[in-house]
Amino acid sequence: MRKFLLTLTITGSVFLYGQTQTIFTENFDALTNGNLATDVTGTTAGQNSWYIYQGAAADYQVTTIDASHGKSLNLTTGAGAPPASGANTNNRYAYKTISTTANASNNLVRAKMDIYTGAATGKGRVGIQLYSSTAAIGGIVYDYETKKVYGQARVSVVADPTQTGTLTLTLGTETFPANSW
C-alpha cells in the first residue's frame, strides 16, 4: 500500500507542477541601496512599485548583507509592547500590488523567500503573505525568538456561525541558527 501511495503522490506532484504559471518574481538587485520608499502611509509607491506602511522610511532599507546573496530588504520594527487596543504600530509592512491574473486552472500558489535569521536575541516575525482583494490567502513566517518557520492558511470553519480566519501551523521542529540564511 505504501508503494502505491508514494507513486500516486509523485504522479500528482508532476501533474501539478506541469500546470504552473509564473505571476510574480522579484529580487532587490536592481534597486538602489537606501530607502525602499518614502511614503509610510502606503499611498505612494517607492522603488520598483513597492509600498511601505507604518514606522519611518529609514525602517525599510535596501542593503547588501553579504555578497553571495545580493541585495536584500532590511526591515526594522518598532520597539516595545503592542498597544492594549487598536493596531500594533510596531509592525512594518512592505508590499507590492500584483495585477497579473492567473489562468483559471492554476489554483496552486508556490512562493520562495530567503530569510536572514539575524541575531540570537532577535524578537518578532518576518514573512511573506499573499492576499486576495478581500483577505489573506496564506503565507510563511519565520519567528526570530523561537527560530522556527510557520505556515499560514486562510480557513473557514463550517459552524453556526461560520468562522473564518488565518490558521498558523508549525512546520516541523527544525530551528535555524542565528546570523544565517
Secondary structure, DSSP 8 states (H G I E B T S, - for coil): -HHHHHHHHHHHHHHHHTT--------STTS-SEES-S-TBSSS--GGG-EEESS-GGGEEEEES-GGG-EEEEE----S---SSS--TT--EEE--------TT--------------TT--SEEEEEEE-SSSEEEEEEEETTTTEEEEEEEEEE-SSS-EEEEEEEE--S----TT--
